[in-house]
Amino acid sequence: MLTVYLLGGSIAVLVLVVVVIAFVVRRVRRAQRRKALEQIVERYQAGQALVRYVMIHRQCSEEVAYQRIAAFVKKHAPMDDHSLIERMLADDRQSLLESARRIFVRDPNGIDKI
C-alpha cells in the first residue's frame, strides 16, 4: 500500500514538473516571437524613416526617393549586384532599404550623399 502511495505521489510530482516546464517553454517562445516581431517593425519603420528623410530633404516624391536610395546603394555595391538592386527597387523595396541601412552602419555620413 505504501509503495502504491509513493508511486502515485511520484507521478503527481512528475506531472507537475512537466506542466511547469511546458508553461516556461511557452512563455519563452512567446517572448522570442514578440522580440522578433518588434525587430521586424523597427526595421520597417527605420526604412520608412529613410524614405521620408530623402523625400523631405530632396523635396521629391516617394518614387523618386526610392530611386535615389537605389542609386546610392548601387554606388556602394559591386557591378554584379546592380541588376539585383534594380529588381529590389521594382519588387522588394524593404530589402533595398535594408541594403542602404547596412551601408549606413559602415558610413554614417553617407546619408548626405543620397
HUFEN-V645394 format. One record per residue. NEAR is the number of other C-alpha atoms within 12 Angstrom. Layout:
# HUFEN-V645394
((NEAR) (NEAR))
This chain:
# HUFEN-V645394
((7) (8) (9) (10) (11) (12) (13) (14) (14) (14) (14) (14) (14) (14) (14) (14) (14) (14) (14) (14) (14) (14) (14) (14) (14) (14) (14) (14) (14) (14) (14) (14) (14) (14) (14) (14) (14) (14) (14) (16) (15) (15) (23) (21) (18) (21) (28) (26) (22) (33) (35) (23) (23) (29) (22) (15) (19) (22) (15) (17) (17) (22) (18) (20) (30) (37) (28) (33) (43) (38) (26) (29) (36) (26) (21) (25) (21) (12) (13) (12) (19) (20) (17) (22) (34) (26) (17) (26) (30) (17) (13) (17) (28) (29) (26) (38) (35) (29) (31) (39) (31) (21) (25) (24) (13) (13) (15) (14) (12) (20) (25) (16) (20) (29))
